[in-house]
């Protein structure tokens, strides 16, 4: 049964995601095996004897937002379906920037809508790929405009976006976690 077929199927899907969030966790060794670019020796101190970490545990750390997102946005910690939904949310959150520069180009919005339709089982993988190809072409076209923007403004905007993404991921995971507790 497709998760989008009925309300019961959707509730079942949410329950499965909640249960998976409870069991998805990593060790410090897992993290180090991914080859982080910063000095993560401090993580041994942060771990404070903990053997396993969930995404919410990691998001509670006082670390730069980009680093936290780099760690948690993985199937080891978040179910793949939720990662797809987050990708759509992140893209929608900054879509206005693209549409300001290229208001006539609907390909990125169409790709986001196609991804959501694919998640609901309404379109095929091939239809999704076609929409993604259009969005990639639009991104290349917009790259020239982005290159003309100030590096400082871009850096500040990227940092603000990372903070929003971090708060959004935390909110989604906390909501899933509370659903799991309510069902116990």
N, C-alpha and C positions, 0 to 999 in steps of 0.2 A: 504494500500500500504506500502511495506517495504521501509524504508528510503534509502536503498541502491539500489532500483530498477531503479532509473533514476536520472539524474542531477537535474531535477526540484524537485524531492522528497528531494534530499540532500539540495538544497537551502531552501526548506520549513522547513526542519529540523533545519538548521542554524538559520532561522528566528524565529522559535519557541524557540530555545535556547536563542537567543538574547532577545526576549521579556521576557522570564522567568528570565534572569539575572537582568532585570530592576525591576522585582517585587519581587525577592527573597531577603529577608532581615530579620534581627533579631533585637530584642531589647536586652538591657543589661540584663534584667530579663531572656530572653531566654538563653543567654550565661551562666548566673549563675546557671540556672536549670540543666545544663549539668555536674555540679560538677567539675569545673576546680581544678587542684591540687595546683596551685599557689595562692598567695594572689591577687585577682582581684579587690580589693576595689578601686584601682587606676583607674579602668575603668570608674567610675563615673566622675572623673576629665577629663579623655580622651574623654568621650562622649560629653562634653561641650554643653549640652542641646539638643543633637541629640536624636530623638526618635528611629530611625531605622538605621541599618547599613547594607550595601551590602558587598559582599566579597571583592570588590575593596576598599571600605572604610576601612575595617579591615586590609587588606594587606598594606595599607599606614601607619599604626601605627608603631611606633618605639618600637617593641617588639621582643623577640627572635624568629627566624624563625620557630622552632619547635612548639612554642605556637601558632603562627599565622596559621600554617598549621592545627594544632589540631582544631582550631575554624572553618576555612573555608572549610575544606574537608568534607562537610556534605550536604545532600540533601536539607537542609533548605536554603542553600546559593548557591549551584551549582547544575545544573540539573544532574540527575543520569547518563545519557549517557556521559556527560562530565567527571564525576568522574571515570567512567569505562575507558575512553580514557586516563585520567591522570594516572590511575593505570598502564596501559600498558606503557605509556611514562616513568614513574618512574622505572618500572621493566627493561625496555630496557636500561635505562641510567646506571644501575649497573650490567647488565648481564655479561659484560666483566669480572667482578670479579669472578663470578661463573665459567665462561668458562676458565679462567686462571688455576683454580684448577682442573676442571673436563671437559677438552675440548671434550671428547668423549660423554658427556651426553647432548643430545639435548632436553631433556624434558622441561626445563624452557623456552627456545626459542619457542618450539612447543606450550606451554601453552599460551604464549603471542600472537603468531600468531592465535591460536584458539580463544582467546578472541576478537581479532580484527575481525576475520571472523564471530563470533557470533554477534558482534555489527552491521556488515553489513547484518545480516540475512542469512548467508551462511551455518551455522551449527546449530544443535539443542542444547537445554540445556544439554541433556545427553552427547553429544559429547564434549561439553565444560567441563562438570564435569569430564569426563575421562581424558582430557588433564590437568586439574587442579590437579587431584589426582597424576598424574605422576610428575608434578612439585613439589608437596608437598613431595613426596618420595625423589626427588633429593635434596630438601632443607634440609631434615633430614640428608642425606648422607654428604652434604657439611657443616653441623653445626659442625662436629668434626674438620674439617679443620679450620673453623672460630674461634673455641675455642682456637686454638693454636696461633692465631695472638696476637700481642701486644695490650693490652687494650688502651694504649694511642693512638696508630695509628688508632685503630678502632674508638675511640671517635672523633679524628680529621676528619676522613673520614666521619663519620656520620654527623658531623656539616657541612662539605662542601656539603654533599648531601642535607641536609635540606635547605641550602642557594640556591642551584641549583633548588630544587623543588619549593621553594617559588618564585623565579624569573620565573620559567616555568609557574606556576599557574597564576601569575600576567600577564604574556604575553598573555596567552590564554584568560583570562577574558578581558583584554584590547582590544584584537582583536575582541572578540565577542561584546564588548561594542561599538567599532567604527563601526562595521557592522550595529549595531542597529541605530546609529546616521545617518549613510549614507542612511538608508532606510526611514528615516522620511521625 
